[in-house]
């Protein structure tokens, strides 16, 4: 919807916002989805230069003037055959867990999934599953966009009470960034681990690892998985999935197998009490399902693992996925926060003053150019980056609706909107920084040591009746019937 | 030279052997090499279907009737730009080490090299270097052809008194043999390790490892080397070196990097007392040269490492190589002993009686069809497999010359020649089997545990003069000159 927004016409005179309160994060119902899908297919996307998204390229589509358009997430979902997250799914989530879905689910920052319903089945039965997320440590600090999946995964871990593995793909970053050395990325991984720990994960049920420090020291079973997986996947397949060619380094060609098998529980024998030195990976452990919250750009990896999980010697279920949108750059839709463009992003190491300055100077505004015009015409929250950030960091739906409404009506000025945003971001970053200061090397080591984890899962599982029970009941019913007759 | 031999004309009436005693293992002088090279270039090879040799394909050339010809080792050497081992090199070897070159060097079973002269320079100065050889554990037992590089490397280790690493590429075997599982090859690797230990290696200076059990448990630095190397080598390069294509599995595409970096001393920090847990590989250790005795079919791996060793962050010297010919099948030249063709090979697990039976039944003979014809016309040792084996297992040059001479003159009958061969092979295999029986699991573990090794190297190194000494001497000479003038 933001396609007729800022990036497409930065210099255009802004139109007055309608009086109607549009919640741009409103989730589609199943019926609406059908309509929207049909509308999209009428060539709307094809008119423009297509967006390009894979784990190493995230580029929005451009219009005929070469200006960036907003990412078209429904098009991604359609192209890759994922499912959009809908209200019925969230209703079931709430009914099962007794927890209101996270605002990022309600407001569509996590917009798409694969097999989340199966994970809910699993939770309902009280069966084990685990969470897996990750980060590519390309620098020693993270921006606010990087933190989304961790903040969200921490929440998921609290709700589900299950083990979590966090993969730091330092090997990948050194392989895919020409200038980064393997020594540099190992240090980045340690700094990133400390950042991640700051989100409050429970050490009893969380294992964080860097590829370069886990796999060649305790990764016997993970390496076996990677070799076995890489035997199933040939060059043509990764060429298609990742856009590789003859000039692609052999390390890059192999790496996807590693990231893929991180979704197999057997890659972490310690967690489940299996013997990591054994030649044999556990069949029982292989069957434990996995849920991966990640940026949607990571989906190609997991399509590959979903295609091949059932071909492994010890079959694993297809991992389930929860896809996040890209966290918008300060400059607005069609951009993604980037660590290499400092003014595109709020960094978790920014001072309170820097945050204030960045929002005031760079956050793209949907407001009018003067106070008077704003009061007369109102602003457009749909394209306003500060407003968008507010929706990501304030859980109060009513408050958000009122902010949007006031902004549209011109009751709220741009400066005031920005001030609300600044306060929320400062709180978020401050909380992080306070926690980060407490993460010592020892704390980091405790998270990064391969070990058995402890978790409880669903406290009230609805165990499926055993075959014996079903048979007994049938028999009883039969006897009762016999007595009647 | 064996091209007009058995494979080319099994049914031809054999011609009488000349009276001249031809030692077919005679090493070419530098002058002769020049001539032979010229003769070869006169299209001799091009008339036939070319031989095909890489780590996974070893096929002799065929003539116009499709019959296998002997391998043309000089053509391999020329095509791959290796150096043939010549008498001057062996003379220097003997002068430096005080040891007569092994019969397999004198008789050309190890026929070619790369930079052996540099290793001799190293030895002369008393500088460290190490030996690296390996085996792909495709089954739980080895045939006599597999043992050549181990028997020879044991001799080299005794002569040079340097560390040795033996890589068991179980990962490779599972990747390249469709039906082998990773669990199977790990067990093969252990059995093969016991076989290898039976050749009498000194545990103080020998580290044997299986890829699947070393790299993901103690291989932090080896994995760093492999990733860094694989970043330097792209798909086009391995496609050329190993004949890969789009259908090649991504595991196979990556594997060469692992086998390549086994030639870098930093892959074994334990051996040199470096810290294996450090992020940093030692620059000093990276500079330690490596000598690799191996089958000539393995050369493509090491060409790749020679091309890229100097591009690593910590530069390593190009590894030196000693290339072995293929150990002839019982059926004669153009064949290679193969574990999957039982009657092509003598197995190290064969009974004394099986050895006798195989030689008597299958060893291709250069003798005449009857005792009378043999006595009249004589036999041809140049094409006789039993005779060839004798030259590989009896160190006594005079005795060998007499056997050849007697055979040519018809004084020695085929049965008698075979009996000599049988006795030598039985002794070789018996010694192995006796040693093998003593290799317990504990002995195996002691060889396979990453640890610091102990060695002495050259007891009488000729240290190069320090710059200071040279300067002092020049000064002295200068003063002396001044006094004279």
Contacts between the chains, C-beta under 8 A, distances in Angstrom:
chain1	res1	chain2	res2	distance
A	171	B	227	5.6
A	174	B	227	6.8
A	174	B	228	7.9
A	174	B	231	7.2
A	175	B	227	6.5
A	175	B	230	7.6
A	175	B	231	5.5
A	181	B	313	6.5
A	182	B	224	5.3
A	182	B	227	6.2
A	182	B	228	5.9
A	183	B	279	5.2
A	183	B	280	6.2
A	186	B	279	4.8
A	187	B	279	7.2
A	212	B	220	7.4
A	212	B	223	7.1
A	212	B	224	6.8
A	212	B	227	7.7
A	213	B	220	7.2
A	215	B	216	6.0
A	215	B	223	6.9
A	216	B	215	6.0
A	216	B	216	5.8
A	216	B	217	7.8
A	216	B	218	7.7
A	216	B	219	4.4
A	216	B	220	4.5
A	216	B	222	7.1
A	216	B	223	3.8
A	216	B	224	7.9
A	217	B	216	7.8
A	217	B	217	6.8
A	217	B	218	7.2
A	217	B	220	5.7
A	217	B	277	7.7
A	218	B	216	7.7
A	218	B	217	7.2
A	219	B	216	4.5
A	220	B	212	7.4
A	220	B	213	7.2
A	220	B	216	4.5
A	220	B	217	5.7
A	222	B	216	7.1
A	223	B	212	7.1
A	223	B	215	6.8
A	223	B	216	3.8
A	224	B	182	5.3
A	224	B	212	6.8
A	224	B	216	7.9
A	226	B	251	8.0
A	227	B	171	5.6
A	227	B	174	6.8
A	227	B	175	6.5
A	227	B	182	6.2
A	227	B	212	7.7
A	227	B	251	5.4
A	228	B	174	7.9
A	228	B	182	5.9
A	229	B	251	8.0
A	230	B	175	7.6
A	230	B	249	6.0
A	230	B	250	4.5
A	230	B	251	3.2
A	230	B	254	6.9
A	231	B	174	7.2
A	231	B	175	5.5
A	231	B	249	5.1
A	231	B	251	4.9
A	231	B	252	7.8
A	232	B	249	7.2
A	233	B	249	6.6
A	233	B	250	5.2
A	234	B	246	6.8
A	234	B	247	5.2
A	234	B	248	6.0
A	234	B	249	5.1
A	234	B	250	6.6
A	235	B	235	6.7
A	235	B	244	7.5
A	235	B	245	7.5
A	235	B	246	5.0
A	235	B	247	7.2
A	235	B	248	5.6
A	235	B	249	7.8
A	235	B	250	6.4
A	235	B	253	6.3
A	236	B	246	4.2
A	236	B	247	6.5
A	237	B	250	7.9
A	238	B	250	5.8
A	239	B	246	7.1
A	244	B	235	7.5
A	245	B	235	7.5
A	246	B	234	6.8
A	246	B	235	5.0
A	246	B	236	4.2
A	246	B	239	7.1
A	247	B	234	5.2
A	247	B	235	7.3
A	247	B	236	6.5
A	248	B	234	6.0
A	248	B	235	5.6
A	249	B	230	6.0
A	249	B	231	5.1
A	249	B	232	7.2
A	249	B	233	6.6
A	249	B	234	5.1
A	249	B	235	7.8
A	250	B	230	4.5
A	250	B	233	5.2
A	250	B	234	6.6
A	250	B	235	6.4
A	250	B	237	7.9
A	250	B	238	5.8
A	250	B	253	5.2
A	250	B	254	5.4
A	250	B	256	7.3
A	250	B	257	6.0
A	251	B	226	7.9
A	251	B	227	5.4
A	251	B	229	7.9
A	251	B	230	3.2
A	251	B	231	4.9
A	251	B	254	6.9
A	251	B	257	7.0
A	252	B	231	7.8
A	253	B	235	6.2
A	253	B	250	5.2
A	253	B	253	5.2
A	253	B	254	6.6
A	254	B	230	6.8
A	254	B	250	5.4
A	254	B	251	6.9
A	254	B	253	6.6
A	254	B	254	3.4
A	256	B	250	7.3
A	257	B	250	6.0
A	257	B	251	7.0
A	277	B	217	7.6
A	279	B	183	5.2
A	279	B	186	4.8
A	279	B	187	7.2
A	280	B	183	6.3
A	313	B	181	6.5
